[in-house]
Structures are given as structure tokens and as C-alpha cells.
């Protein structure tokens, strides 16, 4: 819950960009999870992190009456993300597209 007049900053992975065959193959591998399924069948299952995207239109719909005051592309979805947040003027050419939202609840 966000108090009236309160501000919330959060990030989500918006989409997965696949401009070329290499990124398309990478995305297919994530969806199929063949190695994880084989490990599970062999009884060696480990918890694997799965990335799910939430497009901006769904984020805005979920926020209800809260007002989005800023949306920025970030580096948070990059494979080599090291915790150092950086902003970009455009989405990455391939891979997950991270976005950060700044939202204010109407008073």
C-alpha cells in the first residue's frame, strides 16, 4: 500500500528483444529449459531462477490510480549487472529490457 502523496520507485523486466538469430536462440533456450528438465528427470533438480516480463501497459494497469511520473531504461537485466544502476536513453539491442518506474499516489 502506498500512502496518499507517497512515492514508489521499482524496476521490472519489460520485454525480451530478439533482433537477431543469436538472441532468438537464447530466448528459446530460456523458455524450453532443457537442461533444467533433464536434471529434474535425473533427480538432480536445483532451483533455477526464471525471468518473467511485465510490459509497461500491464504495469500501468496494475498501478490503478497511482500516477507514473517517470520511466527509464536501466542496465538491471544485463547478464553482467554488478549492482551499479545505470540509465539509458534507449532499450538494449538484445536481451531483457529493464525499466525503472517512479510512481506517485494521488493525495
C-alpha positions as CSV (number, residue, x, y, z in Angstrom):
1,X,0.0,0.0,0.0
2,X,1.2,3.4,-0.8
3,X,0.0,6.4,1.3
4,X,-1.6,9.3,-0.5
5,X,1.2,11.6,-1.7
6,X,3.7,8.7,-1.3
7,X,6.3,7.8,-3.9
8,X,7.4,4.4,-5.1
9,X,10.4,3.5,-7.3
10,X,10.7,0.0,-8.6
11,X,12.1,-1.9,-11.6
12,X,10.8,-4.7,-13.8
13,X,11.9,-6.5,-16.9
14,X,9.6,-5.2,-19.6
15,X,10.3,-7.4,-22.7
16,X,12.9,-9.5,-24.4
17,X,14.4,-8.0,-27.5
18,X,15.3,-10.6,-30.3
19,X,16.7,-8.6,-33.2
20,X,18.9,-11.5,-34.5
21,X,19.1,-15.2,-34.6
22,X,21.6,-15.4,-31.6
23,X,19.2,-13.6,-29.3
24,X,16.2,-15.6,-30.6
25,X,18.1,-18.9,-29.8
26,X,19.0,-17.6,-26.4
27,X,15.3,-16.8,-25.6
28,X,14.2,-20.2,-26.9
29,X,16.7,-21.8,-24.5
30,X,15.3,-19.9,-21.6
31,X,11.8,-20.9,-22.4
32,X,12.5,-24.6,-23.1
33,X,14.8,-25.0,-20.1
34,X,16.1,-28.3,-21.4
35,X,19.0,-28.7,-19.0
36,X,16.8,-28.0,-16.0
37,X,14.2,-30.5,-17.2
38,X,16.9,-33.2,-17.7
39,X,18.3,-32.5,-14.2
40,X,14.8,-32.8,-12.8
41,X,14.3,-36.2,-14.5
42,X,17.6,-37.4,-13.1
43,X,16.7,-36.3,-9.6
44,X,19.3,-33.6,-9.5
45,X,16.9,-30.7,-9.7
46,X,18.1,-27.3,-8.3
47,X,16.0,-24.2,-8.0
48,X,16.5,-22.3,-11.2
49,X,15.7,-18.6,-11.5
50,X,13.2,-17.8,-14.2
51,X,12.8,-14.3,-15.6
52,X,9.3,-13.2,-16.5
53,X,8.5,-9.9,-18.3
54,X,5.8,-7.4,-17.4
55,X,5.2,-4.9,-20.2
56,X,4.6,-1.3,-19.4
57,X,0.9,-1.4,-20.3
58,X,0.4,-4.2,-17.6
59,X,2.4,-2.2,-15.1
60,X,0.3,0.9,-15.6
61,X,-2.9,-1.1,-15.4
62,X,-1.8,-2.7,-12.1
63,X,-1.0,0.7,-10.6
64,X,-4.6,1.8,-10.7
65,X,-5.0,5.4,-9.7
66,X,-1.2,5.9,-8.9
67,X,0.4,8.2,-11.4
68,X,3.6,7.2,-13.3
69,X,5.9,10.3,-13.2
70,X,9.0,8.7,-14.9
71,X,10.0,5.6,-16.7
72,X,13.7,4.9,-17.6
73,X,15.6,2.1,-19.3
74,X,18.1,0.5,-16.9
75,X,21.0,-1.9,-17.1
76,X,19.5,-4.2,-14.4
77,X,18.7,-7.0,-16.8
78,X,22.1,-7.3,-18.3
79,X,24.0,-10.5,-17.8
80,X,26.9,-8.8,-16.2
81,X,24.9,-6.5,-13.9
82,X,27.0,-5.8,-10.9
83,X,24.6,-3.8,-8.7
84,X,25.7,-0.5,-10.2
85,X,22.5,1.0,-11.6
86,X,22.8,2.9,-14.9
87,X,20.2,4.6,-17.0
88,X,20.0,4.6,-20.8
89,X,18.1,6.7,-23.3
90,X,17.1,3.6,-25.3
91,X,16.4,-0.1,-24.8
92,X,19.2,-2.6,-25.3
93,X,19.6,-4.0,-28.7
94,X,19.1,-7.6,-27.5
95,X,18.2,-9.4,-24.3
96,X,15.9,-8.4,-21.5
97,X,14.8,-4.8,-21.3
98,X,14.9,-3.4,-17.8
99,X,12.7,-0.4,-16.8
100,X,12.5,1.6,-13.7
101,X,9.3,3.4,-12.7
102,X,8.7,6.3,-10.4
103,X,5.1,6.4,-9.2
104,X,3.2,8.8,-7.0
105,X,-0.1,8.0,-5.3
106,X,-2.6,10.8,-5.7
107,X,-3.3,12.7,-2.5
